[in-house]
Amino acid sequence: MTSLLEEMDAGDMSLMDSIVKGKEALARLLGVSARTVRRWAKDPVFPKLSGGRYDRHQVQDWLDRRDGREPAARAGKEKDPRQQELPRENGGKDHWDKKAKEWQARTRELEYRKLLGELVERREVEAQFVSRILAVKQGLLALARGLPPQLIHCREEREMEVIVHREVRGLLEAFSRPLPERLGAEGGKGSPEVAGSGGLS
């Protein structure tokens, strides 16, 4: 190794800087995950040196050819590694693995919140909302038929007020009753659309 170093002039020292040992070191140098480098290394034409070493220039040229770009000319002096264009992973396997994991995590979170009762299927909420509106409508229409027989025997205005107040209060309580406990507990076998606990979206 010392004889090799003695033979190299100062311009060739950058060659030694471009050789790294191990997939993790190469991954750090290229700014990608170690998993990506392991996947690349399975390719039979991936440039490898003996002893688990890799030449960054050869790997970069391999990436350029793989992505359909012309390999960069590596003349004596090399650019600062921070200024090099790193391989793009958009559309690659790691990108889609990440997207799939994000989607799975979101789906699990929604299922969990649904089990806790924080999320309810939209059609269940709409059905409850419509049934309450219909109950108020029926109650208001029933007042026209139910109040006169009760009010006909009243001699004072105060008696009429008590009767009207009682009927209106009953109607309001019927409309403002709490949601049924079973709402949202069926496990979500219907539409994937759900409404949050804040109401309809």
HELIX and SHEET records of a PDB file:
HELIX    1   1 THR A    2  GLU A    7  1                                   6    
HELIX    2   2 ALA A   10  ASP A   12  5                                   3    
HELIX    3   3 MET A   13  ASP A   17  1                                   5    
HELIX    4   4 LYS A   23  LEU A   30  1                                   8    
HELIX    5   5 ALA A   34  ALA A   41  1                                   8    
HELIX    6   6 SER A   50  GLY A   52  5                                   3    
HELIX    7   7 ARG A   56  ARG A   66  1                                  11    
HELIX    8   8 PRO A   81  GLN A   83  5                                   3    
HELIX    9   9 LYS A   93  LEU A  116  1                                  24    
HELIX   10  10 ARG A  122  LEU A  151  1                                  30    
HELIX   11  11 GLU A  157  PHE A  175  1                                  19    
SHEET    1   A 2 ILE A  19  LYS A  21  0                                        
SHEET    2   A 2 ARG A  53  ASP A  55 -1                                        
SHEET    1   B 2 VAL A 120  GLU A 121  0                                        
SHEET    2   B 2 VAL A 194  ALA A 195 -1                                        
END                                                                             
